[in-house]
Amino acid sequence: MDYFQAVWLAVIQGISEFLPISSSAHLILPSEILGWPDQGLAFDVAVHVGSLIAVIIYFRNDIVNLTQAWLDSVFVRRHSPESKLAWFIILGTVPAGLTGLFLGGLIELHLRSMSVIAFTTIFFGLLLAWADLRGKGQRGINQFTWKSALVVGGAQALALIPGTSRSGVTITAALALGFDRETAARFSFLLAIPIIMLSGGLKGLELMDAESVDWTMIVIGTVLSGITAYLCIKLFLKVIQQIGMLPFVIYRMLLGALLIYLVWQ
């Protein structure tokens, strides 16, 4: 992988990590269409670290407040809407964490094909459209319960299947439960923080056995994915109530159709 490819892959990862369009569907295209080599474990870790830094910086005030409220609930037994939300984020992380731990290897081995990604890109895109149209959009962030957190967390576990889109499927679940678009996206992004930390940590452990690392590539991947991810989060939350999910659904349909064409050509 050369530096030009590193730049584009980092930007693709940053854009697609938090938009409901599937990062795996996008990262498979350069290799299939242009013949680019696999980005490698070290670069994969770098771009995910960049995405993690971006979401932490954007939600830094929320993270501080949620952490403080959670600590108060644990040590002082003082509960608040913020402490409940913090517990719901922890609870919502459990399904994906357990699924990744016990089934991640099997999913990686058997479901990482372009035909699977094409199907999931289209199927979960249609599901997103259905949830956006069906959802009442009247529930706010403080109306999350442990049941709704488990439903959204269970949906996040499905994102281990390539092409699903972690943000897409969690936003879909929240919309179907009646939460408004901004709340659905905000909870999805907050829920991403622990799961990206966990997956990044596991990949980091694997990376310890690597023989050599190109640190220039690592810096490029981290910085560019972080910048693009931050801008995507900011823009997405700003316009989501106005534009809805239809543009992303249409995009997923076109992307899925392209992947099907590549499979059958």
Stockholm file with secondary structure:
# STOCKHOLM 1.0

chainA/1-265         MDYFQAVWLAVIQGISEFLPISSSAHLILPSEILGWPDQGLAFDVAVHVGSLIAVIIYFRNDIVNLTQAWLDSVFVRRHSPESKLAWFIILGTVPAGLTGLFLGGLIELHLRSMSVIAFTTIFFGLLLAWADLRGKGQRGINQFTWKSALVVGGAQALALIPGTSRSGVTITAALALGFDRETAARFSFLLAIPIIMLSGGLKGLELMDAESVDWTMIVIGTVLSGITAYLCIKLFLKVIQQIGMLPFVIYRMLLGALLIYLVWQ
#=GR chainA/1-265 SS CCHHHHHHHHHHHHHHHHSTTCHHHHHHHHHHHSCCCCCCHHHHHHHHHHHHHHHHHHTHHHHHHHHHHHHHHHHTCCCCHHHHHHHHHHHHHHHHHHHHHHHHHHHHHHSCSHHHHHHHHHHHHHHHHHHHHHCCCCBCGGGCCHHHHHHHHHHHHHTTSTTSCHHHHHHHHHHHTTBCHHHHHHHHHHHHHHHHHHHHHHHHHHHTTCSCCCHHHHHHHHHHHHHHHHHHHHHHHHHHHHHCSHHHHHHHHHHHHHHHHHHHC
#=GC SS_cons         CCHHHHHHHHHHHHHHHHSTTCHHHHHHHHHHHSCCCCCCHHHHHHHHHHHHHHHHHHTHHHHHHHHHHHHHHHHTCCCCHHHHHHHHHHHHHHHHHHHHHHHHHHHHHHSCSHHHHHHHHHHHHHHHHHHHHHCCCCBCGGGCCHHHHHHHHHHHHHTTSTTSCHHHHHHHHHHHTTBCHHHHHHHHHHHHHHHHHHHHHHHHHHHTTCSCCCHHHHHHHHHHHHHHHHHHHHHHHHHHHHHCSHHHHHHHHHHHHHHHHHHHC
//
